[in-house]
Amino acid sequence: MYARIIGRIAGGGAVVEFAIVAMYAAFVILASHLLYTLVEDPARRWLRGPLVDRPARTPPPVAEAER
């Protein structure tokens, strides 16, 4: 079905078909990058923020007599 749609748009020209496929691939890569940058990464940081941003717990100091 996809090949028929491209064939109708391109009119049978191989160069035009290649250009359409290349533009589609570029669009998919751009859309995936934008979704990762604008949605996934901020959501991941927001969800993990409370766990990662806590200061590390340090053990209480050991008295000289306990060493």
Buried (B, 14 or more C-beta within 10 A) or exposed (E): EEEEEBBEEBEEEEEBBEEBEEEEEEEEEEEEEEEEEEEEEEEEEEEEEEEEEEEEEEEEEEEEEEE
